[in-house]
Amino acid sequence: MRAAPLLTALIASAAFAAAPPSSRRHAALIVPMDKASEALALKAEGFVVDSLREFGGIDVKTSDDLFGVSPDEDAQASLKRAEQGFDESRAAFEEKAFDDAERKLRATMKEFGKAAPALKACGHLCDAVAMYAAVLQARGDVEESKIAILDLISLNPKFELDKKRYSQDFVTLKTQVQSSRNAMMRGGVALKTRPAGARVYLNGEFQGYTPYTLQTLPVGKSLVRLERPGFKQVGALVEVTPEDQELSFDLSPTSAYRAYDGLMDRIATEALKNKSGSALQSVSSSMKLDRAIVGVLKELEPGGAMELTLCYMDLKRQERLTQKRASFQGDEYGQLKGEVGRMVNALINNAEAPSEAKSRSSDPLENRAGTEDWSGEDKGGKTTQAGKKKKKAKDPLEGMSGTEDW
């Protein structure tokens, strides 16, 4: 009995140039059968998407379109307060009311920290940190200002100060800090989620899938966001230090995911048994699909090889067109991408191969290249290999070219 599965799904609406209209709407569903395969399911989905895009005219939709990533309502509320606080802080800063600006900036950055799951990029958070560092420098607290500048550099190394807004002294201080020894210090953060396989974003940029270690991060603050379709988004404003650290997050499933979780088990069973049932029909009807790639990912042995089975289903005719199965030893060296690509290409190409060649034609030369009997003729072209077998040859090597076993 498998552990509670983590569904990853993608919707690929395809318009193959040579395909009939009835085969243009596709879905691909990858169902992990155990906790070990959960870590690779969403990554495999991405590789399926890449492979599908190799076929011209395919509009790919992912599991994000099916389930979405549920926003953190508390984080959204904090972001709204942070944006309001930022506007007030900027007004106080531009009026050089530094005491008021410092108080408001502290509260604003605190709200931005709570809003980390909702932040797609540094944005006004970086602006607030820059103003806060400038306020500290203007009030003579240079050491605290340097710490804030390190946070700014860590969040966005390419952040440019507006010389019309910031003093030349502060611009010079930022340049000094950026080339200092402290700015060269690095640390690492290991990220884990339950379930595994969530996307990792660092300061708005995609990095990989959990479990994942962010290495050689500059000391200071870094914005981390974790997302998995069907689960509530999570994130944190991480304080990176020279000592490596580990962070773990429990992902909360959405109601939409819970509704489809049990259904995906039945879909996987129907695909593997080549028996279209109510589960596949339900998805086909609700999504208005014609075909589907249903994948089952499972661990063959603890800590060992994984097995991926992809079934290409015709949902209109309720039958399996093609099936491919492959095993691989994790994805330490990136072998999964190539394997998935080969499987997807084989599934689609074999299913889309012309069917006319399978039927019997009245033309006796159809589907013949003219070279079929070359190896069966002797030098005079009179006797075929089959004919020679009927005669008892005196020479045991008669009729052999010497290359038969190559």
Secondary structure as a PSIPRED ss2 file (coil, helix, strand):
# PSIPRED VFORMAT (PSIPRED V4.0)

   1 M C   1.000  0.000  0.000
   2 R C   1.000  0.000  0.000
   3 A C   1.000  0.000  0.000
   4 A C   1.000  0.000  0.000
   5 P C   1.000  0.000  0.000
   6 L C   1.000  0.000  0.000
   7 L C   1.000  0.000  0.000
   8 T E   0.000  0.000  1.000
   9 A E   0.000  0.000  1.000
  10 L E   0.000  0.000  1.000
  11 I E   0.000  0.000  1.000
  12 A E   0.000  0.000  1.000
  13 S E   0.000  0.000  1.000
  14 A E   0.000  0.000  1.000
  15 A C   1.000  0.000  0.000
  16 F C   1.000  0.000  0.000
  17 A C   1.000  0.000  0.000
  18 A C   1.000  0.000  0.000
  19 A C   1.000  0.000  0.000
  20 P C   1.000  0.000  0.000
  21 P H   0.000  1.000  0.000
  22 S H   0.000  1.000  0.000
  23 S H   0.000  1.000  0.000
  24 R C   1.000  0.000  0.000
  25 R E   0.000  0.000  1.000
  26 H E   0.000  0.000  1.000
  27 A E   0.000  0.000  1.000
  28 A E   0.000  0.000  1.000
  29 L E   0.000  0.000  1.000
  30 I E   0.000  0.000  1.000
  31 V E   0.000  0.000  1.000
  32 P E   0.000  0.000  1.000
  33 M C   1.000  0.000  0.000
  34 D C   1.000  0.000  0.000
  35 K H   0.000  1.000  0.000
  36 A H   0.000  1.000  0.000
  37 S H   0.000  1.000  0.000
  38 E H   0.000  1.000  0.000
  39 A H   0.000  1.000  0.000
  40 L H   0.000  1.000  0.000
  41 A H   0.000  1.000  0.000
  42 L H   0.000  1.000  0.000
  43 K H   0.000  1.000  0.000
  44 A H   0.000  1.000  0.000
  45 E H   0.000  1.000  0.000
  46 G H   0.000  1.000  0.000
  47 F H   0.000  1.000  0.000
  48 V H   0.000  1.000  0.000
  49 V H   0.000  1.000  0.000
  50 D H   0.000  1.000  0.000
  51 S H   0.000  1.000  0.000
  52 L H   0.000  1.000  0.000
  53 R C   1.000  0.000  0.000
  54 E C   1.000  0.000  0.000
  55 F C   1.000  0.000  0.000
  56 G C   1.000  0.000  0.000
  57 G C   1.000  0.000  0.000
  58 I E   0.000  0.000  1.000
  59 D E   0.000  0.000  1.000
  60 V E   0.000  0.000  1.000
  61 K E   0.000  0.000  1.000
  62 T C   1.000  0.000  0.000
  63 S H   0.000  1.000  0.000
  64 D H   0.000  1.000  0.000
  65 D H   0.000  1.000  0.000
  66 L H   0.000  1.000  0.000
  67 F C   1.000  0.000  0.000
  68 G C   1.000  0.000  0.000
  69 V C   1.000  0.000  0.000
  70 S E   0.000  0.000  1.000
  71 P C   1.000  0.000  0.000
  72 D C   1.000  0.000  0.000
  73 E H   0.000  1.000  0.000
  74 D H   0.000  1.000  0.000
  75 A H   0.000  1.000  0.000
  76 Q H   0.000  1.000  0.000
  77 A H   0.000  1.000  0.000
  78 S H   0.000  1.000  0.000
  79 L H   0.000  1.000  0.000
  80 K H   0.000  1.000  0.000
  81 R H   0.000  1.000  0.000
  82 A H   0.000  1.000  0.000
  83 E H   0.000  1.000  0.000
  84 Q H   0.000  1.000  0.000
  85 G H   0.000  1.000  0.000
  86 F H   0.000  1.000  0.000
  87 D H   0.000  1.000  0.000
  88 E H   0.000  1.000  0.000
  89 S H   0.000  1.000  0.000
  90 R H   0.000  1.000  0.000
  91 A H   0.000  1.000  0.000
  92 A H   0.000  1.000  0.000
  93 F H   0.000  1.000  0.000
  94 E H   0.000  1.000  0.000
  95 E C   1.000  0.000  0.000
  96 K C   1.000  0.000  0.000
  97 A C   1.000  0.000  0.000
  98 F H   0.000  1.000  0.000
  99 D H   0.000  1.000  0.000
 100 D H   0.000  1.000  0.000
 101 A H   0.000  1.000  0.000
 102 E H   0.000  1.000  0.000
 103 R H   0.000  1.000  0.000
 104 K H   0.000  1.000  0.000
 105 L H   0.000  1.000  0.000
 106 R H   0.000  1.000  0.000
 107 A H   0.000  1.000  0.000
 108 T H   0.000  1.000  0.000
 109 M H   0.000  1.000  0.000
 110 K H   0.000  1.000  0.000
 111 E H   0.000  1.000  0.000
 112 F H   0.000  1.000  0.000
 113 G H   0.000  1.000  0.000
 114 K H   0.000  1.000  0.000
 115 A C   1.000  0.000  0.000
 116 A H   0.000  1.000  0.000
 117 P H   0.000  1.000  0.000
 118 A H   0.000  1.000  0.000
 119 L C   1.000  0.000  0.000
 120 K C   1.000  0.000  0.000
 121 A C   1.000  0.000  0.000
 122 C C   1.000  0.000  0.000
 123 G C   1.000  0.000  0.000
 124 H H   0.000  1.000  0.000
 125 L H   0.000  1.000  0.000
 126 C H   0.000  1.000  0.000
 127 D H   0.000  1.000  0.000
 128 A H   0.000  1.000  0.000
 129 V H   0.000  1.000  0.000
 130 A H   0.000  1.000  0.000
 131 M H   0.000  1.000  0.000
 132 Y H   0.000  1.000  0.000
 133 A H   0.000  1.000  0.000
 134 A H   0.000  1.000  0.000
 135 V H   0.000  1.000  0.000
 136 L H   0.000  1.000  0.000
 137 Q H   0.000  1.000  0.000
 138 A H   0.000  1.000  0.000
 139 R C   1.000  0.000  0.000
 140 G C   1.000  0.000  0.000
 141 D C   1.000  0.000  0.000
 142 V H   0.000  1.000  0.000
 143 E H   0.000  1.000  0.000
 144 E H   0.000  1.000  0.000
 145 S H   0.000  1.000  0.000
 146 K H   0.000  1.000  0.000
 147 I H   0.000  1.000  0.000
 148 A H   0.000  1.000  0.000
 149 I H   0.000  1.000  0.000
 150 L H   0.000  1.000  0.000
 151 D H   0.000  1.000  0.000
 152 L H   0.000  1.000  0.000
 153 I H   0.000  1.000  0.000
 154 S H   0.000  1.000  0.000
 155 L H   0.000  1.000  0.000
 156 N C   1.000  0.000  0.000
 157 P C   1.000  0.000  0.000
 158 K C   1.000  0.000  0.000
 159 F C   1.000  0.000  0.000
 160 E C   1.000  0.000  0.000
 161 L C   1.000  0.000  0.000
 162 D C   1.000  0.000  0.000
 163 K C   1.000  0.000  0.000
 164 K C   1.000  0.000  0.000
 165 R C   1.000  0.000  0.000
 166 Y C   1.000  0.000  0.000
 167 S C   1.000  0.000  0.000
 168 Q H   0.000  1.000  0.000
 169 D H   0.000  1.000  0.000
 170 F H   0.000  1.000  0.000
 171 V H   0.000  1.000  0.000
 172 T H   0.000  1.000  0.000
 173 L H   0.000  1.000  0.000
 174 K H   0.000  1.000  0.000
 175 T H   0.000  1.000  0.000
 176 Q H   0.000  1.000  0.000
 177 V H   0.000  1.000  0.000
 178 Q H   0.000  1.000  0.000
 179 S C   1.000  0.000  0.000
 180 S C   1.000  0.000  0.000
 181 R H   0.000  1.000  0.000
 182 N H   0.000  1.000  0.000
 183 A H   0.000  1.000  0.000
 184 M H   0.000  1.000  0.000
 185 M C   1.000  0.000  0.000
 186 R E   0.000  0.000  1.000
 187 G E   0.000  0.000  1.000
 188 G E   0.000  0.000  1.000
 189 V E   0.000  0.000  1.000
 190 A E   0.000  0.000  1.000
 191 L E   0.000  0.000  1.000
 192 K E   0.000  0.000  1.000
 193 T E   0.000  0.000  1.000
 194 R E   0.000  0.000  1.000
 195 P C   1.000  0.000  0.000
 196 A C   1.000  0.000  0.000
 197 G C   1.000  0.000  0.000
 198 A C   1.000  0.000  0.000
 199 R E   0.000  0.000  1.000
 200 V E   0.000  0.000  1.000
 201 Y E   0.000  0.000  1.000
 202 L E   0.000  0.000  1.000
 203 N C   1.000  0.000  0.000
 204 G C   1.000  0.000  0.000
 205 E E   0.000  0.000  1.000
 206 F E   0.000  0.000  1.000
 207 Q E   0.000  0.000  1.000
 208 G E   0.000  0.000  1.000
 209 Y E   0.000  0.000  1.000
 210 T C   1.000  0.000  0.000
 211 P C   1.000  0.000  0.000
 212 Y E   0.000  0.000  1.000
 213 T E   0.000  0.000  1.000
 214 L E   0.000  0.000  1.000
 215 Q E   0.000  0.000  1.000
 216 T E   0.000  0.000  1.000
 217 L E   0.000  0.000  1.000
 218 P E   0.000  0.000  1.000
 219 V C   1.000  0.000  0.000
 220 G E   0.000  0.000  1.000
 221 K E   0.000  0.000  1.000
 222 S E   0.000  0.000  1.000
 223 L E   0.000  0.000  1.000
 224 V E   0.000  0.000  1.000
 225 R E   0.000  0.000  1.000
 226 L E   0.000  0.000  1.000
 227 E E   0.000  0.000  1.000
 228 R C   1.000  0.000  0.000
 229 P C   1.000  0.000  0.000
 230 G C   1.000  0.000  0.000
 231 F E   0.000  0.000  1.000
 232 K E   0.000  0.000  1.000
 233 Q C   1.000  0.000  0.000
 234 V E   0.000  0.000  1.000
 235 G E   0.000  0.000  1.000
 236 A E   0.000  0.000  1.000
 237 L E   0.000  0.000  1.000
 238 V E   0.000  0.000  1.000
 239 E E   0.000  0.000  1.000
 240 V E   0.000  0.000  1.000
 241 T C   1.000  0.000  0.000
 242 P C   1.000  0.000  0.000
 243 E C   1.000  0.000  0.000
 244 D C   1.000  0.000  0.000
 245 Q E   0.000  0.000  1.000
 246 E E   0.000  0.000  1.000
 247 L E   0.000  0.000  1.000
 248 S E   0.000  0.000  1.000
 249 F E   0.000  0.000  1.000
 250 D E   0.000  0.000  1.000
 251 L C   1.000  0.000  0.000
 252 S C   1.000  0.000  0.000
 253 P E   0.000  0.000  1.000
 254 T C   1.000  0.000  0.000
 255 S H   0.000  1.000  0.000
 256 A H   0.000  1.000  0.000
 257 Y H   0.000  1.000  0.000
 258 R H   0.000  1.000  0.000
 259 A H   0.000  1.000  0.000
 260 Y H   0.000  1.000  0.000
 261 D H   0.000  1.000  0.000
 262 G H   0.000  1.000  0.000
 263 L H   0.000  1.000  0.000
 264 M H   0.000  1.000  0.000
 265 D H   0.000  1.000  0.000
 266 R H   0.000  1.000  0.000
 267 I H   0.000  1.000  0.000
 268 A H   0.000  1.000  0.000
 269 T H   0.000  1.000  0.000
 270 E H   0.000  1.000  0.000
 271 A H   0.000  1.000  0.000
 272 L H   0.000  1.000  0.000
 273 K C   1.000  0.000  0.000
 274 N C   1.000  0.000  0.000
 275 K C   1.000  0.000  0.000
 276 S C   1.000  0.000  0.000
 277 G C   1.000  0.000  0.000
 278 S H   0.000  1.000  0.000
 279 A H   0.000  1.000  0.000
 280 L H   0.000  1.000  0.000
 281 Q H   0.000  1.000  0.000
 282 S H   0.000  1.000  0.000
 283 V H   0.000  1.000  0.000
 284 S H   0.000  1.000  0.000
 285 S H   0.000  1.000  0.000
 286 S H   0.000  1.000  0.000
 287 M H   0.000  1.000  0.000
 288 K C   1.000  0.000  0.000
 289 L C   1.000  0.000  0.000
 290 D C   1.000  0.000  0.000
 291 R E   0.000  0.000  1.000
 292 A E   0.000  0.000  1.000
 293 I E   0.000  0.000  1.000
 294 V E   0.000  0.000  1.000
 295 G E   0.000  0.000  1.000
 296 V E   0.000  0.000  1.000
 297 L E   0.000  0.000  1.000
 298 K E   0.000  0.000  1.000
 299 E E   0.000  0.000  1.000
 300 L C   1.000  0.000  0.000
 301 E C   1.000  0.000  0.000
 302 P C   1.000  0.000  0.000
 303 G C   1.000  0.000  0.000
 304 G C   1.000  0.000  0.000
 305 A C   1.000  0.000  0.000
 306 M E   0.000  0.000  1.000
 307 E E   0.000  0.000  1.000
 308 L E   0.000  0.000  1.000
 309 T E   0.000  0.000  1.000
 310 L E   0.000  0.000  1.000
 311 C E   0.000  0.000  1.000
 312 Y E   0.000  0.000  1.000
 313 M E   0.000  0.000  1.000
 314 D E   0.000  0.000  1.000
 315 L C   1.000  0.000  0.000
 316 K C   1.000  0.000  0.000
 317 R C   1.000  0.000  0.000
 318 Q C   1.000  0.000  0.000
 319 E E   0.000  0.000  1.000
 320 R E   0.000  0.000  1.000
 321 L E   0.000  0.000  1.000
 322 T E   0.000  0.000  1.000
 323 Q E   0.000  0.000  1.000
 324 K E   0.000  0.000  1.000
 325 R E   0.000  0.000  1.000
 326 A E   0.000  0.000  1.000
 327 S E   0.000  0.000  1.000
 328 F E   0.000  0.000  1.000
 329 Q C   1.000  0.000  0.000
 330 G C   1.000  0.000  0.000
 331 D C   1.000  0.000  0.000
 332 E C   1.000  0.000  0.000
 333 Y C   1.000  0.000  0.000
 334 G C   1.000  0.000  0.000
 335 Q H   0.000  1.000  0.000
 336 L H   0.000  1.000  0.000
 337 K H   0.000  1.000  0.000
 338 G H   0.000  1.000  0.000
 339 E H   0.000  1.000  0.000
 340 V H   0.000  1.000  0.000
 341 G H   0.000  1.000  0.000
 342 R H   0.000  1.000  0.000
 343 M H   0.000  1.000  0.000
 344 V H   0.000  1.000  0.000
 345 N H   0.000  1.000  0.000
 346 A H   0.000  1.000  0.000
 347 L H   0.000  1.000  0.000
 348 I H   0.000  1.000  0.000
 349 N H   0.000  1.000  0.000
 350 N H   0.000  1.000  0.000
 351 A H   0.000  1.000  0.000
 352 E H   0.000  1.000  0.000
 353 A C   1.000  0.000  0.000
 354 P C   1.000  0.000  0.000
 355 S C   1.000  0.000  0.000
 356 E H   0.000  1.000  0.000
 357 A H   0.000  1.000  0.000
 358 K H   0.000  1.000  0.000
 359 S C   1.000  0.000  0.000
 360 R C   1.000  0.000  0.000
 361 S C   1.000  0.000  0.000
 362 S C   1.000  0.000  0.000
 363 D C   1.000  0.000  0.000
 364 P C   1.000  0.000  0.000
 365 L C   1.000  0.000  0.000
 366 E C   1.000  0.000  0.000
 367 N C   1.000  0.000  0.000
 368 R C   1.000  0.000  0.000
 369 A C   1.000  0.000  0.000
 370 G C   1.000  0.000  0.000
 371 T C   1.000  0.000  0.000
 372 E C   1.000  0.000  0.000
 373 D C   1.000  0.000  0.000
 374 W H   0.000  1.000  0.000
 375 S H   0.000  1.000  0.000
 376 G H   0.000  1.000  0.000
 377 E C   1.000  0.000  0.000
 378 D C   1.000  0.000  0.000
 379 K C   1.000  0.000  0.000
 380 G C   1.000  0.000  0.000
 381 G C   1.000  0.000  0.000
 382 K C   1.000  0.000  0.000
 383 T C   1.000  0.000  0.000
 384 T C   1.000  0.000  0.000
 385 Q H   0.000  1.000  0.000
 386 A H   0.000  1.000  0.000
 387 G H   0.000  1.000  0.000
 388 K H   0.000  1.000  0.000
 389 K H   0.000  1.000  0.000
 390 K H   0.000  1.000  0.000
 391 K C   1.000  0.000  0.000
 392 K C   1.000  0.000  0.000
 393 A C   1.000  0.000  0.000
 394 K C   1.000  0.000  0.000
 395 D C   1.000  0.000  0.000
 396 P C   1.000  0.000  0.000
 397 L C   1.000  0.000  0.000
 398 E C   1.000  0.000  0.000
 399 G C   1.000  0.000  0.000
 400 M C   1.000  0.000  0.000
 401 S C   1.000  0.000  0.000
 402 G C   1.000  0.000  0.000
 403 T C   1.000  0.000  0.000
 404 E C   1.000  0.000  0.000
 405 D C   1.000  0.000  0.000
 406 W C   1.000  0.000  0.000
